Amino acid sequence: MSTILDKISFDCASFIGRELGNVTIIKELGRGNRGVVFIGFQKSLRRQVAVKILPKASTTTEEDRRRFQDEAEILAVLSHPNIIPIFEMGEEKEFYFQIMQLINGSDLNNIIKKRLLHPVQSKKILPLDQTIDIVVQVLDGLGYAHDEGVIHQDVKPANILIEERTKRPLIADFGIAKTQQIAGSSPIDVIIGSPVYISPEQASADATDNRTDIYSVGIMLLKMLVGTVPRRREKVAQILLRKIREPDTFFTMLPSEASPLIDGEMEKIILKAVATDCEKRYKDCYMFRDDLIKYRQRRLSR
């Protein structure tokens, strides 16, 4: 899907060395759907930080600007060890910016991709215990966000950062998050999110609640255990149409058929999380999390 930065000419080099208060921009870190992320140095506390910038270009809409500000305000009220904290937000003549904690590590999507390149077959996917540990922590963070009235709506491996030293997962990119009050009251007017990971109701631009995040985590768990999501190779529009019209045909095989790591008990957990009917999914992240913890405990006791 196209991003804001696809539509504009953005000279990242011109930002290197710029001062934002007591933060100096050092180098570009990466580009996302809604801005460019730089590494900055915060002189007052002598630490590196992440600086996210949204240019004020003619093609950035009022909706883009509103979501950028909403993301900062949402992160400001969320305080959880598995959610990236924000330190500051502001505005300059040419751009808006956010200053956040810098995570030394890699996103989960890159970790999964690198594992697939390993020459040893058994090393091509993350160990089961590590996978469960990551997903349990993500569900704990999302459960907390839901308790605070925030639905992420774009949970996917690329938005989960894994801290290199501690292996702690942190949820990033709340750029299209909504409060439960807004998301549960009326349908949304546009389709937002990543097609492979969004729920059927989100693909249909219907009203969403916490269960749409649960669906996305279910897809993520499946990808972690298999290495890829067992689905047809389709373009974005085709994926969305399938999720809207024939959501039960999205997967090409059962989880247990896709990987020998997935036994009947784990398959039941995954299928409950990704049920096309949201009424049949886990009612909250904590129930999903607790089933994974119980599964791990039973597995260790065998």
Number of C-alpha atoms within 10 A of each C-alpha: 10 7 12 18 19 10 12 14 9 13 8 13 10 8 16 16 14 12 14 17 10 12 23 21 21 20 17 18 13 11 14 14 13 21 21 20 23 24 23 28 22 19 12 9 9 10 12 20 22 24 29 24 24 21 23 17 15 8 12 16 12 9 9 18 16 11 18 24 17 17 19 23 15 19 22 15 13 17 14 16 15 22 24 23 21 23 14 13 18 14 14 10 7 10 13 18 22 20 24 22 15 18 17 13 16 16 21 21 19 13 18 21 14 12 17 19 12 12 9 9 10 11 12 18 23 18 14 13 11 12 15 20 18 21 21 21 19 24 23 21 23 27 23 19 22 20 13 14 17 25 27 24 29 24 29 25 23 19 18 24 25 23 16 12 8 9 14 17 28 23 26 20 22 24 23 17 20 21 17 18 12 16 20 15 11 12 15 16 10 11 15 16 20 18 21 19 24 26 30 28 21 26 24 20 17 17 17 24 25 26 26 26 29 29 27 24 27 25 25 25 22 25 20 25 23 23 20 16 21 19 13 12 8 11 10 13 10 13 19 24 15 17 22 18 12 13 19 15 13 18 12 13 12 13 24 17 14 18 14 10 16 19 12 11 12 18 17 13 19 24 18 20 27 26 20 21 14 21 10 13 21 21 14 18 23 17 13 24 22 14 16 20 15 11 15 16 11 10 10 9 6 5
